[in-house]
């Protein structure tokens, strides 16, 4: 075990973290726990693994790019008001709230980002993201130089799935240079995003996404 | 102290706030491990995310396992692996110019400088060259003090794989030390 012991001495041992350092994480956890209790929707064990029938999609760019077998270079719809345009499932039912809210936000947000329209991006955050999460996201950005709400640089398309943890959480996959999947929690009353977590890669955490064309033209209209 | 982590997790299924007990028990240790690997700037976020992920996945926790530490370290390792380029770069800096941005982020200058003594440089170079998977095994064993079995649980791999990865990592460490005979002598006085 000599080599292992040598590795142990490679760096100074960190001191115990001060309580304040851990307080923010504890508060986040407690908030999540209280939210779950309030919504009476405990986590389901097989949620990440299940192949649920509910699939959704999102953008014309995604649909057309996949259909053509091309690269995903298009942009999503830019209208944050088009709840009616996002549909899911084999019966073409309307998407429930969390997916719709996530779709409206991310469609518009990616478009704003792609245009370097920081004012529009700020407006969207103010409208769709809970205040304390916005504060956390600002802190995150200064530390990581990455948008907390995206977790990856310059994503080009967003895809949505309803195969999620509970009825208030949607899954959003962002494709770009580094594809990533986000778990987006939405407060049903406030219609705001209250938590965004990156879904870890790994065999048991893999989430299946399918692209299901929506009503072309309606769902995918862009603002000029 | 850790014998009833599984009971806490079980209770949290009906009383979600109970999960904070797990945070109170293990957050500091996870924080120190994250600090060791990535430095002070990342540790808070790694800890917060580790427990949020754990909370959301707790239904699938194997409640026959009384100690939740390996599970939490496994989640933390996954999150840390997203910073693997930064981590490898920090080892390379330590190896080549004697500067360790990770140690400097949480230790005072003297401590950080001591950590950059020449005998440690070959080790840092070897760590930088390890694959992320081998490095996880080595550092969970060395820095998180997990046993082979616990490391296997943390990374969801067989114990045999832990042994083989650790053997590979140790060989590279030994080779690094062996390539620098003066270093070996000096290291022996520290060991």
Interface residues (C-beta under 8 A of the other chain):
Chain A: X2 X3 X4 X5 X6 X7 X8 X9 X10 X11 X12 X13 X14 X15 X16 X17 X21 X22 X24 X25 X26 X28 X29 X30 X32 X33 X34 X36 X37 X42 X43 X44 X45 X46 X48 X140 X143 X144 X165 X183 X195 X197 X198 X200 X201 X202 X204
Chain B: X12 X13 X14 X15 X16 X17 X18 X19 X20 X23 X24 X27 X28 X31 X32 X35 X36 X40 X41 X42 X43 X44 X45 X47 X48 X49 X51 X52 X53 X55 X56 X57 X58 X59 X60 X75 X78 X79 X82 X94 X100 X102 X103 X106 X107 X111 X112 X114 X115 X120 X123 X124 X127 X138 X139 X141 X142 X143 X156 X166 X169 X170 X173 X174 X177 X187 X190 X191
